[in-house]
């Protein structure tokens, strides 16, 4: 391979980052980004051969978009999306004294306040239990020797079933006040000390995540080219929990819009998909997926069907995955423990690097990243402080640094690596195959692995969000510079043009360009009423979590299709053309205007000249700017229509309308029901309702009043509802002809869930909403793999606000297993059918968390394994027809519990609760 | 008073920055942090202060630049000048640098801008802040060089070099050296022009000696400056090249060799492959002994095993009389073919096939096995897969034949690649395939192992 024989002169001074007068920072590559376009002076006289090369624009043209913003490609998912946390939710909202000395204070007080108000039961429950023996709460007389028992009956009477906690202005009796004064300090300290610390920790974690969400590094949108050049597949996560991996066939055409072919193939996983990597090596297309604690690989068959290869469990959490561009089926995976492994489904795992400490200097981040290099046996291992080249065959601690956050690259203080990507190209003529892209929060560096530590190029990207996505594209024309796409999490897109064949150092061939983001599409949508407008706006502002560009085959002029995936699960696309620069009369005529007489042709530009002293915002409209054409508007309108049909997300939290006081007085048989109700509600992730907890204890009706008339319906109704029979009264009023509506809707929801159980299936995009009682597909019934996967998905996660999913998962992990078997058919879930086979009652279900062999694909809690990256053939190869393995599932399937005879079906097992439920923050 | 209040402001700011780093957890500095805080704070109240308008304006300029709307950007830049009125001296400095950075970018691309405009802007900016003088001068000179205006650039560099303002900081001293080095480079350009003139025209004695004198003075000017910069660690390819060329011309071979050796072997310098290549080329021109050349390339082989000069290195080793060099020659080829960029390098494959044949004949099987042992688990898929056999046969039959031969030796006659190519080749080149097959039957490392 050629090495550029004339490198740009630069100082090389090792040192810590942020040396304000590091001489490197004065040099052209570092100091002035735009001046970088200057070529380094060659060792031949520049006056002999002045570099009057045609600029990029005149030589190659300009990338232009069809529409001012990306257009929706797929219809919005059936799940509502609640927008992310913002800094406003987390930070103290007082006025700052010095608004520019950035000061972030996490608002724990407000959160704690809310929590105590909403979940007093949880906060004070344990203490209450401890003190319970010393208080008499109205039970039959209890007294124990040597113990003071206080009578709290009067206190409870004062409370009278009210919940003063929901109302700050509630009346307080003297007794209550006295009690709160005496007990307040004790109760408060307890809560503050234990809860406050935890809450602060949690909020701080959230705040860090908001500032830098490293989970989505690399992006979760991939493109797999098909056997025919004009057909391919988009691979992306869908669903509220991002746990559904979709393979959508797409037909490309040289001139018209891309078309989604049929419905996507869906695979339900047991964890959110964070990163999708696709690669075709020697005609073998592979898709690698990273979840929080698992990595998995699929092979795409020639017909385009995904075939699972292997799953890898990572106890400490996975941070990065990449596929080898050289050898089919070879991957590099990184774990939070600091381990980097080479992984191939055939040969298993090989640890090539393990160091809990960071490479260059100490940094608290446990983020690790690995990618391949031009040598198939060398890997780059990156963390926040540096990138190292490591030989797979050598000992793990050898290897040299490729990049270091320091003075060599004139890094700033506090600069950290956010992305390290190998930019290997298949055509070495266009760009050297030894280049690596390194992005920090400030700049972008290009490094050649043959000349470590000295960046070949540096550009300050000035993105206001972490640049976590990058893709290098083939040259649009032979010899033309290569477009490099850079995407920030906030949706900002940049396109750079890299030139310099294998014998020249890489350079920017043209000033970088910004591309429209999803937010720019807003004007393409019809104006809605404020509520809808806000919904749309939030949706379009969702973080960018995936980016992939595809070059359609046989285009008359160079074209690329840019697909974008947002955190709301929306896939948008945009078509970019490299148009010859005929329209830019602007540039050409102006260039001439210095010397020639072109002025008369351009009155508009002349006027600019005169008014240039005055800033005018709408000056110089880009002549080539695209406008919204009717087809684009119609496309947006269609998408919006579907979006507005999606039911709204539930409000993230409303205080419960029941009091735990009722739980205490329940009889033992009722308690079981309550627990089941609780569990059912949690499983479905919905709000706990009064109906779930059984009838209210009979309380005295309010004093009767004079009836308003002979047929006082209002009074009747009030009375009925006071006794908890409001619904029955309503039914009787309706003549009993209608099935209670509530029940109907519940049924509907349940069948939706059950219909989405099958793992590998193809249904229409919206069948989750429309096609209820659809029969399970044949694949669903026959395939062992799909059956095992069936259990692996967690439907409850779909309707739970994202911020509470983890808590719920933690909670459910300690619960006895759900009886998933009873869900496999929609009928068994029908709440009205209560004749369940009772013969199987005796069979005991296998708790999922206790059997390591039932560890399935992407489970939230992998079984405890000693190594950070374990590869357990039993637990991972769930796709192989392992008889022992499937039998475990059968035993789980067949164990159907008897259901209580309430309206709400309970899917819970009979084991007692192990832990107090903690809903909340 | 002013200085005092600035001091006060700075201390306040530093305090706040510390707090910010506590609040956001890790010590990582995120540029979007202040935006998040602004969002929280400014929600609901409308007043926009000076600093906010300035940063909004900066954003507008950057956006316009990214959309290549140079005119618009220049108009926004006029509004940005208010940033120079900031109370905080540090912020004023940053604003100054921003104005230079953005302004030069706009003027570089603006269709209406000319060299004169750019120069006027640069001259203006140079004199605003003391700290920026040298940097802007250098950038300005580079710009002029890019436009082919060497004399202007030279004058500029000269001016910058003679500039003095109080005591210079260490970095400014280095920068001055860099400026001098660029000036030296320009002197070298003149020198080399004069040299070609001198060689082209036959002049009488007097004119020749005058011209030689003139040339020599350029050499002296250039060499002083270039010599200085080369001592500082860095990547100085153009400087080293031109300096060595001049030294060579005046017959100072030892000096030139010393410069190149220092440039290649000084540990403070980055491991620049070019430094070794320059040294090798110099020694080769000097007709240095082969051992010397081999030792230079040996180091380059360790740093960049994929360098194209490695094929030359291989030939050198092959010609050598030492057996260890012959062994290294094989290892060099193995290493070259490891790289994805050299997969289809037909020369490398031809050398490899030929050399393998030679080695097998010489019965140095252990060498092949040694090189093969670390590659046997991945070379078959990397080089000799069925897919590649089909592809290579379709695209380049000669390459396919070379590869098939090596695959036969390394993997035996049962290898997919070998089988495919020999089957396909049988129809076309029956004779050569037959000889190849015969050789592979006799010599391959698989069968030899069994023996």
Interface residues (C-beta under 8 A of the other chain):
Chain A: X1 X2 X3 X4 X5 X6 X7 X8 X9 X10 X11 X12 X13 X21 X22 X23 X26 X27 X28 X31 X32 X33 X34 X35 X37 X38 X39 X40 X41 X42 X43 X44 X45 X46 X47 X48 X50 X51 X52 X62 X86 X87 X88 X91 X92 X93 X95 X96 X98 X99 X100 X101 X102 X103 X104 X105 X106 X204 X207 X208 X210 X211 X212 X282 X283 X325 X326 X327 X328 X347 X363 X364 X365 X374 X375 X376 X377 X384 X393 X408 X412 X413 X414 X415 X416 X424 X428 X432 X433 X434 X441 X442 X450 X451 X452 X453 X454 X462 X464 X465 X466 X490 X494 X502 X511 X512 X513 X514 X586 X587 X588 X590 X591 X593 X594 X608 X609 X612 X613 X614 X615 X616 X617 X619 X620 X622
Chain B: X12 X13 X15 X16 X17 X19 X20 X23 X24 X25 X26 X27 X28 X29 X30 X31 X32 X33 X34 X35 X36 X37 X38 X39 X40 X41 X42 X43 X49 X51 X62 X63 X65 X66 X67 X68 X69 X71 X72 X74 X75 X76 X78 X79 X100 X101 X102 X104 X105 X108 X109 X111 X112 X114 X134 X135 X138 X139 X142 X143 X145 X146 X147 X148 X149 X150 X169 X170 X171 X172 X174 X175 X178 X181 X182 X185 X188 X189 X192 X193 X232 X233 X234 X235 X236 X237 X238 X239 X241 X242 X245 X268 X269 X270 X271 X272 X273 X274 X277 X303 X304 X306 X307 X308 X338 X339 X340 X341 X342 X374 X377 X378 X381 X382 X385 X387 X388
